[in-house]
């Protein structure tokens, strides 16, 4: 099995970022008073989501490149 570690890391961070951003968007706005009115859950959720997507895309690209090198040419 030839699995790149970036694929599961990308999936994990994308899921966690989506959950955190969703919680920040749909959650109670009164929680933002502790952070001077800034919704940190939304901001960091999107950061985690973008990081996860970047890791996933790089992992898929590396797997595709590895598949081309091992596939027999006809």
PDB file of N, CA, C, O and CB in Angstrom:
ATOM      1  N   UNK A   1       0.849  -1.178   0.000  1.00  0.00           N
ATOM      2  CA  UNK A   1       0.000   0.000   0.000  1.00  0.00           C
ATOM      3  C   UNK A   1       0.890   1.234   0.000  1.00  0.00           C
ATOM      4  O   UNK A   1       1.757   1.392   0.859  1.00  0.00           O
ATOM      5  CB  UNK A   1      -0.964   0.002   1.222  1.00  0.00           C
ATOM      6  N   UNK A   2       0.670   2.077  -0.943  1.00  0.00           N
ATOM      7  CA  UNK A   2       1.509   3.247  -1.139  1.00  0.00           C
ATOM      8  C   UNK A   2       0.690   4.500  -0.852  1.00  0.00           C
ATOM      9  O   UNK A   2       0.173   5.140  -1.768  1.00  0.00           O
ATOM     10  CB  UNK A   2       2.091   3.280  -2.576  1.00  0.00           C
ATOM     11  N   UNK A   3       0.576   4.847   0.446  1.00  0.00           N
ATOM     12  CA  UNK A   3      -0.260   5.968   0.860  1.00  0.00           C
ATOM     13  C   UNK A   3       0.610   7.129   1.317  1.00  0.00           C
ATOM     14  O   UNK A   3       1.520   6.958   2.128  1.00  0.00           O
ATOM     15  CB  UNK A   3      -1.224   5.545   1.982  1.00  0.00           C
ATOM     16  N   UNK A   4       0.324   8.293   0.796  1.00  0.00           N
ATOM     17  CA  UNK A   4       1.032   9.496   1.207  1.00  0.00           C
ATOM     18  C   UNK A   4       0.384  10.030   2.488  1.00  0.00           C
ATOM     19  O   UNK A   4      -0.842  10.096   2.578  1.00  0.00           O
ATOM     20  CB  UNK A   4       1.015  10.576   0.074  1.00  0.00           C
ATOM     21  N   UNK A   5       1.186  10.405   3.463  1.00  0.00           N
ATOM     22  CA  UNK A   5       0.683  10.857   4.767  1.00  0.00           C
ATOM     23  C   UNK A   5      -0.111  12.152   4.643  1.00  0.00           C
ATOM     24  O   UNK A   5      -0.915  12.464   5.521  1.00  0.00           O
ATOM     25  CB  UNK A   5       1.842  11.051   5.745  1.00  0.00           C
ATOM     26  N   UNK A   6       0.100  12.909   3.572  1.00  0.00           N
ATOM     27  CA  UNK A   6      -0.618  14.170   3.407  1.00  0.00           C
ATOM     28  C   UNK A   6      -2.110  13.978   3.144  1.00  0.00           C
ATOM     29  O   UNK A   6      -2.905  14.876   3.421  1.00  0.00           O
ATOM     30  CB  UNK A   6      -0.008  14.958   2.278  1.00  0.00           C
ATOM     31  N   UNK A   7      -2.497  12.823   2.616  1.00  0.00           N
ATOM     32  CA  UNK A   7      -3.916  12.579   2.360  1.00  0.00           C
ATOM     33  C   UNK A   7      -4.729  12.488   3.646  1.00  0.00           C
ATOM     34  O   UNK A   7      -5.696  13.239   3.783  1.00  0.00           O
ATOM     35  CB  UNK A   7      -4.086  11.306   1.560  1.00  0.00           C
ATOM     36  N   UNK A   8      -4.398  11.611   4.601  1.00  0.00           N
ATOM     37  CA  UNK A   8      -5.206  11.589   5.830  1.00  0.00           C
ATOM     38  C   UNK A   8      -5.078  12.856   6.664  1.00  0.00           C
ATOM     39  O   UNK A   8      -6.037  13.259   7.323  1.00  0.00           O
ATOM     40  CB  UNK A   8      -4.817  10.406   6.672  1.00  0.00           C
ATOM     41  N   UNK A   9      -3.906  13.490   6.647  1.00  0.00           N
ATOM     42  CA  UNK A   9      -3.748  14.751   7.372  1.00  0.00           C
ATOM     43  C   UNK A   9      -4.641  15.824   6.747  1.00  0.00           C
ATOM     44  O   UNK A   9      -5.281  16.598   7.459  1.00  0.00           O
ATOM     45  CB  UNK A   9      -2.263  15.206   7.368  1.00  0.00           C
ATOM     46  N   UNK A  10      -4.679  15.866   5.430  1.00  0.00           N
ATOM     47  CA  UNK A  10      -5.532  16.837   4.747  1.00  0.00           C
ATOM     48  C   UNK A  10      -6.999  16.609   5.032  1.00  0.00           C
ATOM     49  O   UNK A  10      -7.747  17.565   5.239  1.00  0.00           O
ATOM     50  CB  UNK A  10      -5.294  16.786   3.261  1.00  0.00           C
ATOM     51  N   UNK A  11      -7.426  15.349   5.046  1.00  0.00           N
ATOM     52  CA  UNK A  11      -8.820  15.048   5.351  1.00  0.00           C
ATOM     53  C   UNK A  11      -9.149  15.443   6.782  1.00  0.00           C
ATOM     54  O   UNK A  11     -10.191  16.048   7.037  1.00  0.00           O
ATOM     55  CB  UNK A  11      -9.112  13.559   5.128  1.00  0.00           C
ATOM     56  N   UNK A  12      -8.265  15.103   7.719  1.00  0.00           N
ATOM     57  CA  UNK A  12      -8.494  15.411   9.129  1.00  0.00           C
ATOM     58  C   UNK A  12      -8.612  16.918   9.363  1.00  0.00           C
ATOM     59  O   UNK A  12      -9.561  17.374  10.001  1.00  0.00           O
ATOM     60  CB  UNK A  12      -7.365  14.837   9.985  1.00  0.00           C
ATOM     61  N   UNK A  13      -7.660  17.685   8.852  1.00  0.00           N
ATOM     62  CA  UNK A  13      -7.691  19.126   9.067  1.00  0.00           C
ATOM     63  C   UNK A  13      -8.873  19.777   8.345  1.00  0.00           C
ATOM     64  O   UNK A  13      -9.448  20.740   8.852  1.00  0.00           O
ATOM     65  CB  UNK A  13      -6.381  19.754   8.598  1.00  0.00           C
ATOM     66  N   UNK A  14      -9.239  19.265   7.172  1.00  0.00           N
ATOM     67  CA  UNK A  14     -10.393  19.813   6.462  1.00  0.00           C
ATOM     68  C   UNK A  14     -11.676  19.583   7.247  1.00  0.00           C
ATOM     69  O   UNK A  14     -12.509  20.482   7.358  1.00  0.00           O
ATOM     70  CB  UNK A  14     -10.511  19.191   5.069  1.00  0.00           C
ATOM     71  N   UNK A  15     -11.836  18.380   7.791  1.00  0.00           N
ATOM     72  CA  UNK A  15     -13.025  18.090   8.590  1.00  0.00           C
ATOM     73  C   UNK A  15     -13.077  18.952   9.851  1.00  0.00           C
ATOM     74  O   UNK A  15     -14.112  19.541  10.164  1.00  0.00           O
ATOM     75  CB  UNK A  15     -13.058  16.610   8.967  1.00  0.00           C
ATOM     76  N   UNK A  16     -11.967  19.023  10.566  1.00  0.00           N
ATOM     77  CA  UNK A  16     -11.935  19.818  11.785  1.00  0.00           C
ATOM     78  C   UNK A  16     -12.149  21.301  11.500  1.00  0.00           C
ATOM     79  O   UNK A  16     -12.850  21.985  12.246  1.00  0.00           O
ATOM     80  CB  UNK A  16     -10.616  19.615  12.505  1.00  0.00           C
ATOM     81  N   UNK A  17     -11.549  21.796  10.427  1.00  0.00           N
ATOM     82  CA  UNK A  17     -11.734  23.201  10.054  1.00  0.00           C
ATOM     83  C   UNK A  17     -13.167  23.496   9.661  1.00  0.00           C
ATOM     84  O   UNK A  17     -13.704  24.545  10.019  1.00  0.00           O
ATOM     85  CB  UNK A  17     -10.806  23.569   8.913  1.00  0.00           C
ATOM     86  N   UNK A  18     -13.795  22.585   8.929  1.00  0.00           N
ATOM     87  CA  UNK A  18     -15.188  22.777   8.551  1.00  0.00           C
ATOM     88  C   UNK A  18     -16.116  22.776   9.759  1.00  0.00           C
ATOM     89  O   UNK A  18     -17.049  23.575   9.838  1.00  0.00           O
ATOM     90  CB  UNK A  18     -15.612  21.702   7.579  1.00  0.00           C
ATOM     91  N   UNK A  19     -15.849  21.863  10.707  1.00  0.00           N
ATOM     92  CA  UNK A  19     -16.660  21.807  11.915  1.00  0.00           C
ATOM     93  C   UNK A  19     -16.481  23.083  12.738  1.00  0.00           C
ATOM     94  O   UNK A  19     -17.457  23.658  13.219  1.00  0.00           O
ATOM     95  CB  UNK A  19     -16.294  20.570  12.754  1.00  0.00           C
ATOM     96  N   UNK A  20     -15.241  23.521  12.897  1.00  0.00           N
ATOM     97  CA  UNK A  20     -14.970  24.719  13.692  1.00  0.00           C
ATOM     98  C   UNK A  20     -15.559  25.970  13.048  1.00  0.00           C
ATOM     99  O   UNK A  20     -16.139  26.809  13.738  1.00  0.00           O
ATOM    100  CB  UNK A  20     -13.469  24.896  13.883  1.00  0.00           C
ATOM    101  N   UNK A  21     -15.415  26.098  11.736  1.00  0.00           N
ATOM    102  CA  UNK A  21     -15.990  27.260  11.052  1.00  0.00           C
ATOM    103  C   UNK A  21     -17.512  27.233  11.117  1.00  0.00           C
ATOM    104  O   UNK A  21     -18.146  28.270  11.306  1.00  0.00           O
ATOM    105  CB  UNK A  21     -15.527  27.305   9.588  1.00  0.00           C
ATOM    106  N   UNK A  22     -18.094  26.056  10.961  1.00  0.00           N
ATOM    107  CA  UNK A  22     -19.544  25.938  11.068  1.00  0.00           C
ATOM    108  C   UNK A  22     -20.045  26.287  12.455  1.00  0.00           C
ATOM    109  O   UNK A  22     -21.074  26.947  12.603  1.00  0.00           O
ATOM    110  CB  UNK A  22     -19.981  24.541  10.708  1.00  0.00           C
ATOM    111  N   UNK A  23     -19.318  25.844  13.474  1.00  0.00           N
ATOM    112  CA  UNK A  23     -19.684  26.179  14.851  1.00  0.00           C
ATOM    113  C   UNK A  23     -19.594  27.685  15.076  1.00  0.00           C
ATOM    114  O   UNK A  23     -20.437  28.270  15.755  1.00  0.00           O
ATOM    115  CB  UNK A  23     -18.775  25.435  15.849  1.00  0.00           C
ATOM    116  N   UNK A  24     -18.572  28.306  14.504  1.00  0.00           N
ATOM    117  CA  UNK A  24     -18.436  29.755  14.660  1.00  0.00           C
ATOM    118  C   UNK A  24     -19.519  30.528  13.931  1.00  0.00           C
ATOM    119  O   UNK A  24     -19.992  31.555  14.418  1.00  0.00           O
ATOM    120  CB  UNK A  24     -17.087  30.201  14.167  1.00  0.00           C
ATOM    121  N   UNK A  25     -19.915  30.032  12.758  1.00  0.00           N
ATOM    122  CA  UNK A  25     -20.954  30.722  11.994  1.00  0.00           C
ATOM    123  C   UNK A  25     -22.339  30.533  12.595  1.00  0.00           C
ATOM    124  O   UNK A  25     -23.150  31.460  12.594  1.00  0.00           O
ATOM    125  CB  UNK A  25     -20.954  30.235  10.564  1.00  0.00           C
ATOM    126  N   UNK A  26     -22.614  29.336  13.111  1.00  0.00           N
ATOM    127  CA  UNK A  26     -23.951  29.024  13.604  1.00  0.00           C
ATOM    128  C   UNK A  26     -24.083  29.167  15.116  1.00  0.00           C
ATOM    129  O   UNK A  26     -25.186  29.074  15.654  1.00  0.00           O
ATOM    130  CB  UNK A  26     -24.325  27.629  13.201  1.00  0.00           C
ATOM    131  N   UNK A  27     -22.967  29.392  15.803  1.00  0.00           N
ATOM    132  CA  UNK A  27     -22.987  29.471  17.256  1.00  0.00           C
ATOM    133  C   UNK A  27     -23.517  30.786  17.781  1.00  0.00           C
ATOM    134  O   UNK A  27     -23.880  31.685  17.023  1.00  0.00           O
ATOM    135  CB  UNK A  27     -21.622  29.248  17.787  1.00  0.00           C
ATOM    136  N   UNK A  28     -23.553  30.873  19.084  1.00  0.00           N
ATOM    137  CA  UNK A  28     -24.071  32.052  19.773  1.00  0.00           C
ATOM    138  C   UNK A  28     -23.087  33.218  19.641  1.00  0.00           C
ATOM    139  O   UNK A  28     -21.897  33.067  19.918  1.00  0.00           O
ATOM    140  CB  UNK A  28     -24.338  31.736  21.264  1.00  0.00           C
ATOM    141  N   UNK A  29     -23.581  34.358  19.223  1.00  0.00           N
ATOM    142  CA  UNK A  29     -22.727  35.531  19.010  1.00  0.00           C
ATOM    143  C   UNK A  29     -22.238  36.143  20.322  1.00  0.00           C
ATOM    144  O   UNK A  29     -21.283  36.920  20.316  1.00  0.00           O
ATOM    145  CB  UNK A  29     -23.481  36.581  18.210  1.00  0.00           C
ATOM    146  N   UNK A  30     -22.871  35.810  21.437  1.00  0.00           N
ATOM    147  CA  UNK A  30     -22.449  36.390  22.719  1.00  0.00           C
ATOM    148  C   UNK A  30     -21.090  35.847  23.169  1.00  0.00           C
ATOM    149  O   UNK A  30     -20.446  36.437  24.036  1.00  0.00           O
ATOM    150  CB  UNK A  30     -23.503  36.109  23.797  1.00  0.00           C
ATOM    151  N   UNK A  31     -20.652  34.730  22.589  1.00  0.00           N
ATOM    152  CA  UNK A  31     -19.333  34.184  22.932  1.00  0.00           C
ATOM    153  C   UNK A  31     -18.195  35.073  22.433  1.00  0.00           C
ATOM    154  O   UNK A  31     -17.072  34.978  22.929  1.00  0.00           O
ATOM    155  CB  UNK A  31     -19.180  32.782  22.352  1.00  0.00           C
ATOM    156  N   UNK A  32     -18.475  35.923  21.470  1.00  0.00           N
ATOM    157  CA  UNK A  32     -17.439  36.775  20.882  1.00  0.00           C
ATOM    158  C   UNK A  32     -17.036  37.928  21.790  1.00  0.00           C
ATOM    159  O   UNK A  32     -16.044  38.603  21.515  1.00  0.00           O
ATOM    160  CB  UNK A  32     -17.913  37.322  19.562  1.00  0.00           C
ATOM    161  N   UNK A  33     -17.768  38.165  22.845  1.00  0.00           N
ATOM    162  CA  UNK A  33     -17.434  39.262  23.756  1.00  0.00           C
ATOM    163  C   UNK A  33     -16.107  39.021  24.460  1.00  0.00           C
ATOM    164  O   UNK A  33     -15.393  39.972  24.779  1.00  0.00           O
ATOM    165  CB  UNK A  33     -18.538  39.447  24.788  1.00  0.00           C
ATOM    166  N   UNK A  34     -15.774  37.773  24.702  1.00  0.00           N
ATOM    167  CA  UNK A  34     -14.518  37.446  25.387  1.00  0.00           C
ATOM    168  C   UNK A  34     -13.300  37.746  24.516  1.00  0.00           C
ATOM    169  O   UNK A  34     -12.214  38.000  25.036  1.00  0.00           O
ATOM    170  CB  UNK A  34     -14.510  35.973  25.795  1.00  0.00           C
ATOM    171  N   UNK A  35     -13.473  37.720  23.207  1.00  0.00           N
ATOM    172  CA  UNK A  35     -12.355  37.966  22.295  1.00  0.00           C
ATOM    173  C   UNK A  35     -12.492  39.306  21.583  1.00  0.00           C
ATOM    174  O   UNK A  35     -12.126  39.438  20.415  1.00  0.00           O
ATOM    175  CB  UNK A  35     -12.256  36.843  21.269  1.00  0.00           C
ATOM    176  N   UNK A  36     -13.025  40.301  22.299  1.00  0.00           N
ATOM    177  CA  UNK A  36     -13.175  41.674  21.798  1.00  0.00           C
ATOM    178  C   UNK A  36     -14.042  41.737  20.544  1.00  0.00           C
ATOM    179  O   UNK A  36     -13.804  42.562  19.662  1.00  0.00           O
ATOM    180  CB  UNK A  36     -11.808  42.276  21.503  1.00  0.00           C
ATOM    181  N   UNK A  37     -15.046  40.868  20.465  1.00  0.00           N
ATOM    182  CA  UNK A  37     -15.989  40.893  19.355  1.00  0.00           C
ATOM    183  C   UNK A  37     -15.527  40.181  18.105  1.00  0.00           C
ATOM    184  O   UNK A  37     -16.218  40.230  17.087  1.00  0.00           O
ATOM    185  CB  UNK A  37     -16.294  42.278  19.015  1.00  0.00           C
ATOM    186  N   UNK A  38     -14.381  39.519  18.146  1.00  0.00           N
ATOM    187  CA  UNK A  38     -13.852  38.815  16.982  1.00  0.00           C
ATOM    188  C   UNK A  38     -14.246  37.345  17.087  1.00  0.00           C
ATOM    189  O   UNK A  38     -14.025  36.716  18.122  1.00  0.00           O
ATOM    190  CB  UNK A  38     -12.298  38.974  16.879  1.00  0.00           C
ATOM    191  N   UNK A  39     -14.817  36.805  16.045  1.00  0.00           N
ATOM    192  CA  UNK A  39     -15.216  35.405  16.032  1.00  0.00           C
ATOM    193  C   UNK A  39     -14.010  34.558  15.619  1.00  0.00           C
ATOM    194  O   UNK A  39     -13.777  34.333  14.432  1.00  0.00           O
ATOM    195  CB  UNK A  39     -16.424  35.172  15.066  1.00  0.00           C
ATOM    196  N   UNK A  40     -13.256  34.097  16.599  1.00  0.00           N
ATOM    197  CA  UNK A  40     -12.036  33.345  16.337  1.00  0.00           C
ATOM    198  C   UNK A  40     -12.319  31.964  15.764  1.00  0.00           C
ATOM    199  O   UNK A  40     -11.496  31.423  15.026  1.00  0.00           O
ATOM    200  CB  UNK A  40     -11.230  33.215  17.602  1.00  0.00           C
ATOM    201  N   UNK A  41     -13.462  31.390  16.091  1.00  0.00           N
ATOM    202  CA  UNK A  41     -13.785  30.063  15.574  1.00  0.00           C
ATOM    203  C   UNK A  41     -13.912  30.061  14.056  1.00  0.00           C
ATOM    204  O   UNK A  41     -13.458  29.130  13.390  1.00  0.00           O
ATOM    205  CB  UNK A  41     -15.075  29.558  16.199  1.00  0.00           C
ATOM    206  N   UNK A  42     -14.524  31.094  13.517  1.00  0.00           N
ATOM    207  CA  UNK A  42     -14.669  31.174  12.061  1.00  0.00           C
ATOM    208  C   UNK A  42     -13.301  31.378  11.405  1.00  0.00           C
ATOM    209  O   UNK A  42     -12.972  30.707  10.427  1.00  0.00           O
ATOM    210  CB  UNK A  42     -15.632  32.324  11.669  1.00  0.00           C
ATOM    211  N   UNK A  43     -12.522  32.289  11.937  1.00  0.00           N
ATOM    212  CA  UNK A  43     -11.210  32.576  11.353  1.00  0.00           C
ATOM    213  C   UNK A  43     -10.292  31.371  11.357  1.00  0.00           C
ATOM    214  O   UNK A  43      -9.722  31.009  10.327  1.00  0.00           O
ATOM    215  CB  UNK A  43     -10.552  33.705  12.096  1.00  0.00           C
ATOM    216  N   UNK A  44     -10.150  30.750  12.520  1.00  0.00           N
ATOM    217  CA  UNK A  44      -9.253  29.593  12.605  1.00  0.00           C
ATOM    218  C   UNK A  44      -9.846  28.367  11.917  1.00  0.00           C
ATOM    219  O   UNK A  44      -9.106  27.503  11.447  1.00  0.00           O
ATOM    220  CB  UNK A  44      -8.948  29.269  14.065  1.00  0.00           C
ATOM    221  N   UNK A  45     -11.159  28.286  11.856  1.00  0.00           N
ATOM    222  CA  UNK A  45     -11.779  27.190  11.114  1.00  0.00           C
ATOM    223  C   UNK A  45     -11.432  27.262   9.639  1.00  0.00           C
ATOM    224  O   UNK A  45     -11.124  26.244   9.019  1.00  0.00           O
ATOM    225  CB  UNK A  45     -13.292  27.212  11.295  1.00  0.00           C
ATOM    226  N   UNK A  46     -11.481  28.462   9.077  1.00  0.00           N
ATOM    227  CA  UNK A  46     -11.115  28.607   7.667  1.00  0.00           C
ATOM    228  C   UNK A  46      -9.621  28.388   7.445  1.00  0.00           C
ATOM    229  O   UNK A  46      -9.224  27.864   6.404  1.00  0.00           O
ATOM    230  CB  UNK A  46     -11.517  29.988   7.159  1.00  0.00           C
ATOM    231  N   UNK A  47      -8.794  28.779   8.401  1.00  0.00           N
ATOM    232  CA  UNK A  47      -7.352  28.528   8.283  1.00  0.00           C
ATOM    233  C   UNK A  47      -7.092  27.018   8.253  1.00  0.00           C
ATOM    234  O   UNK A  47      -6.334  26.534   7.412  1.00  0.00           O
ATOM    235  CB  UNK A  47      -6.574  29.193   9.462  1.00  0.00           C
ATOM    236  N   UNK A  48      -7.716  26.283   9.165  1.00  0.00           N
ATOM    237  CA  UNK A  48      -7.546  24.834   9.187  1.00  0.00           C
ATOM    238  C   UNK A  48      -8.099  24.188   7.922  1.00  0.00           C
ATOM    239  O   UNK A  48      -7.512  23.244   7.394  1.00  0.00           O
ATOM    240  CB  UNK A  48      -8.227  24.241  10.414  1.00  0.00           C
ATOM    241  N   UNK A  49      -9.220  24.694   7.442  1.00  0.00           N
ATOM    242  CA  UNK A  49      -9.819  24.151   6.226  1.00  0.00           C
ATOM    243  C   UNK A  49      -8.900  24.351   5.024  1.00  0.00           C
ATOM    244  O   UNK A  49      -8.706  23.425   4.236  1.00  0.00           O
ATOM    245  CB  UNK A  49     -11.178  24.806   5.965  1.00  0.00           C
ATOM    246  N   UNK A  50      -8.343  25.525   4.877  1.00  0.00           N
ATOM    247  CA  UNK A  50      -7.434  25.807   3.757  1.00  0.00           C
ATOM    248  C   UNK A  50      -6.167  24.959   3.866  1.00  0.00           C
ATOM    249  O   UNK A  50      -5.697  24.409   2.870  1.00  0.00           O
ATOM    250  CB  UNK A  50      -7.067  27.312   3.719  1.00  0.00           C
ATOM    251  N   UNK A  51      -5.613  24.853   5.081  1.00  0.00           N
ATOM    252  CA  UNK A  51      -4.429  24.022   5.279  1.00  0.00           C
ATOM    253  C   UNK A  51      -4.720  22.564   4.910  1.00  0.00           C
ATOM    254  O   UNK A  51      -3.915  21.913   4.245  1.00  0.00           O
ATOM    255  CB  UNK A  51      -3.944  24.117   6.738  1.00  0.00           C
ATOM    256  N   UNK A  52      -5.864  22.065   5.342  1.00  0.00           N
ATOM    257  CA  UNK A  52      -6.230  20.696   5.019  1.00  0.00           C
ATOM    258  C   UNK A  52      -6.403  20.473   3.533  1.00  0.00           C
ATOM    259  O   UNK A  52      -5.974  19.447   3.003  1.00  0.00           O
ATOM    260  CB  UNK A  52      -7.487  20.323   5.731  1.00  0.00           C
ATOM    261  N   UNK A  53      -7.027  21.419   2.855  1.00  0.00           N
ATOM    262  CA  UNK A  53      -7.207  21.287   1.407  1.00  0.00           C
ATOM    263  C   UNK A  53      -5.881  21.335   0.661  1.00  0.00           C
ATOM    264  O   UNK A  53      -5.688  20.611  -0.315  1.00  0.00           O
ATOM    265  CB  UNK A  53      -8.124  22.383   0.892  1.00  0.00           C
ATOM    266  N   UNK A  54      -4.972  22.185   1.116  1.00  0.00           N
ATOM    267  CA  UNK A  54      -3.641  22.260   0.484  1.00  0.00           C
ATOM    268  C   UNK A  54      -2.894  20.940   0.673  1.00  0.00           C
ATOM    269  O   UNK A  54      -2.290  20.424  -0.268  1.00  0.00           O
ATOM    270  CB  UNK A  54      -2.811  23.439   1.080  1.00  0.00           C
ATOM    271  N   UNK A  55      -2.935  20.397   1.888  1.00  0.00           N
ATOM    272  CA  UNK A  55      -2.270  19.115   2.141  1.00  0.00           C
ATOM    273  C   UNK A  55      -2.883  18.002   1.284  1.00  0.00           C
ATOM    274  O   UNK A  55      -2.163  17.168   0.735  1.00  0.00           O
ATOM    275  CB  UNK A  55      -2.364  18.747   3.637  1.00  0.00           C
ATOM    276  N   UNK A  56      -4.199  17.995   1.176  1.00  0.00           N
ATOM    277  CA  UNK A  56      -4.871  16.970   0.396  1.00  0.00           C
ATOM    278  C   UNK A  56      -4.507  17.072  -1.085  1.00  0.00           C
ATOM    279  O   UNK A  56      -4.247  16.059  -1.736  1.00  0.00           O
ATOM    280  CB  UNK A  56      -6.380  17.078   0.577  1.00  0.00           C
ATOM    281  N   UNK A  57      -4.490  18.288  -1.611  1.00  0.00           N
ATOM    282  CA  UNK A  57      -4.155  18.477  -3.033  1.00  0.00           C
ATOM    283  C   UNK A  57      -2.716  18.060  -3.301  1.00  0.00           C
ATOM    284  O   UNK A  57      -2.454  17.396  -4.304  1.00  0.00           O
ATOM    285  CB  UNK A  57      -4.367  19.952  -3.456  1.00  0.00           C
ATOM    286  N   UNK A  58      -1.774  18.429  -2.432  1.00  0.00           N
ATOM    287  CA  UNK A  58      -0.390  18.021  -2.624  1.00  0.00           C
ATOM    288  C   UNK A  58      -0.225  16.508  -2.508  1.00  0.00           C
ATOM    289  O   UNK A  58       0.568  15.912  -3.237  1.00  0.00           O
ATOM    290  CB  UNK A  58       0.504  18.720  -1.614  1.00  0.00           C
ATOM    291  N   UNK A  59      -0.960  15.892  -1.608  1.00  0.00           N
ATOM    292  CA  UNK A  59      -0.908  14.441  -1.469  1.00  0.00           C
ATOM    293  C   UNK A  59      -1.450  13.735  -2.692  1.00  0.00           C
ATOM    294  O   UNK A  59      -0.869  12.752  -3.152  1.00  0.00           O
ATOM    295  CB  UNK A  59      -1.677  14.004  -0.250  1.00  0.00           C
ATOM    296  N   UNK A  60      -2.570  14.231  -3.229  1.00  0.00           N
ATOM    297  CA  UNK A  60      -3.139  13.629  -4.446  1.00  0.00           C
ATOM    298  C   UNK A  60      -2.199  13.793  -5.626  1.00  0.00           C
ATOM    299  O   UNK A  60      -2.048  12.884  -6.443  1.00  0.00           O
ATOM    300  CB  UNK A  60      -4.502  14.257  -4.775  1.00  0.00           C
ATOM    301  N   UNK A  61      -1.568  14.959  -5.712  1.00  0.00           N
ATOM    302  CA  UNK A  61      -0.639  15.194  -6.819  1.00  0.00           C
ATOM    303  C   UNK A  61       0.570  14.271  -6.730  1.00  0.00           C
ATOM    304  O   UNK A  61       1.044  13.762  -7.745  1.00  0.00           O
ATOM    305  CB  UNK A  61      -0.182  16.655  -6.832  1.00  0.00           C
ATOM    306  N   UNK A  62       1.068  14.055  -5.514  1.00  0.00           N
ATOM    307  CA  UNK A  62       2.213  13.164  -5.329  1.00  0.00           C
ATOM    308  C   UNK A  62       1.836  11.720  -5.645  1.00  0.00           C
ATOM    309  O   UNK A  62       2.631  10.983  -6.230  1.00  0.00           O
ATOM    310  CB  UNK A  62       2.747  13.268  -3.895  1.00  0.00           C
ATOM    311  N   UNK A  63       0.626  11.314  -5.261  1.00  0.00           N
ATOM    312  CA  UNK A  63       0.175   9.955  -5.566  1.00  0.00           C
ATOM    313  C   UNK A  63       0.018   9.765  -7.077  1.00  0.00           C
ATOM    314  O   UNK A  63       0.340   8.704  -7.612  1.00  0.00           O
ATOM    315  CB  UNK A  63      -1.159   9.654  -4.847  1.00  0.00           C
ATOM    316  N   UNK A  64      -0.475  10.792  -7.752  1.00  0.00           N
ATOM    317  CA  UNK A  64      -0.627  10.707  -9.192  1.00  0.00           C
ATOM    318  C   UNK A  64       0.744  10.616  -9.875  1.00  0.00           C
ATOM    319  O   UNK A  64       0.922   9.846 -10.819  1.00  0.00           O
ATOM    320  CB  UNK A  64      -1.411  11.919  -9.716  1.00  0.00           C
ATOM    321  N   UNK A  65       1.709  11.409  -9.391  1.00  0.00           N
ATOM    322  CA  UNK A  65       3.062  11.360  -9.948  1.00  0.00           C
ATOM    323  C   UNK A  65       3.693   9.993  -9.718  1.00  0.00           C
ATOM    324  O   UNK A  65       4.364   9.464 -10.604  1.00  0.00           O
ATOM    325  CB  UNK A  65       3.939  12.457  -9.328  1.00  0.00           C
ATOM    326  N   UNK A  66       3.484   9.420  -8.540  1.00  0.00           N
ATOM    327  CA  UNK A  66       4.038   8.097  -8.238  1.00  0.00           C
ATOM    328  C   UNK A  66       3.380   7.033  -9.100  1.00  0.00           C
ATOM    329  O   UNK A  66       4.034   6.071  -9.502  1.00  0.00           O
ATOM    330  CB  UNK A  66       3.856   7.758  -6.749  1.00  0.00           C
ATOM    331  N   UNK A  67       2.087   7.195  -9.392  1.00  0.00           N
ATOM    332  CA  UNK A  67       1.383   6.244 -10.251  1.00  0.00           C
ATOM    333  C   UNK A  67       1.890   6.281 -11.675  1.00  0.00           C
ATOM    334  O   UNK A  67       1.921   5.251 -12.349  1.00  0.00           O
ATOM    335  CB  UNK A  67      -0.098   6.522 -10.234  1.00  0.00           C
ATOM    336  N   UNK A  68       2.283   7.435 -12.137  1.00  0.00           N
ATOM    337  CA  UNK A  68       2.826   7.549 -13.496  1.00  0.00           C
ATOM    338  C   UNK A  68       4.186   6.889 -13.608  1.00  0.00           C
ATOM    339  O   UNK A  68       4.513   6.307 -14.642  1.00  0.00           O
ATOM    340  CB  UNK A  68       2.929   9.012 -13.908  1.00  0.00           C
ATOM    341  N   UNK A  69       4.981   6.977 -12.550  1.00  0.00           N
ATOM    342  CA  UNK A  69       6.329   6.401 -12.599  1.00  0.00           C
ATOM    343  C   UNK A  69       6.305   4.892 -12.560  1.00  0.00           C
ATOM    344  O   UNK A  69       7.173   4.250 -13.151  1.00  0.00           O
ATOM    345  CB  UNK A  69       7.165   6.921 -11.454  1.00  0.00           C
ATOM    346  N   UNK A  70       5.328   4.302 -11.876  1.00  0.00           N
ATOM    347  CA  UNK A  70       5.288   2.848 -11.738  1.00  0.00           C
ATOM    348  C   UNK A  70       4.454   2.174 -12.812  1.00  0.00           C
ATOM    349  O   UNK A  70       4.565   0.962 -12.996  1.00  0.00           O
ATOM    350  CB  UNK A  70       4.753   2.479 -10.389  1.00  0.00           C
ATOM    351  N   UNK A  71       3.618   2.924 -13.528  1.00  0.00           N
ATOM    352  CA  UNK A  71       2.754   2.314 -14.548  1.00  0.00           C
ATOM    353  C   UNK A  71       3.589   1.967 -15.777  1.00  0.00           C
ATOM    354  O   UNK A  71       4.438   2.750 -16.202  1.00  0.00           O
ATOM    355  CB  UNK A  71       1.583   3.271 -14.934  1.00  0.00           C
ATOM    356  N   UNK A  72       3.341   0.782 -16.347  1.00  0.00           N
ATOM    357  CA  UNK A  72       4.099   0.408 -17.546  1.00  0.00           C
ATOM    358  C   UNK A  72       3.652   1.268 -18.727  1.00  0.00           C
ATOM    359  O   UNK A  72       2.470   1.575 -18.887  1.00  0.00           O
ATOM    360  CB  UNK A  72       3.914  -1.104 -17.871  1.00  0.00           C
ATOM    361  N   UNK A  73       4.606   1.635 -19.526  1.00  0.00           N
ATOM    362  CA  UNK A  73       4.308   2.460 -20.699  1.00  0.00           C
ATOM    363  C   UNK A  73       4.063   1.564 -21.900  1.00  0.00           C
ATOM    364  O   UNK A  73       4.761   0.570 -22.100  1.00  0.00           O
ATOM    365  CB  UNK A  73       5.461   3.453 -20.989  1.00  0.00           C
ATOM    366  N   UNK A  74       3.069   1.922 -22.696  1.00  0.00           N
ATOM    367  CA  UNK A  74       2.798   1.116 -23.881  1.00  0.00           C
ATOM    368  C   UNK A  74       2.971   1.913 -25.141  1.00  0.00           C
ATOM    369  O   UNK A  74       2.781   1.385 -26.237  1.00  0.00           O
ATOM    370  CB  UNK A  74       1.408   0.546 -23.828  1.00  0.00           C
TER     371      UNK A  74
END
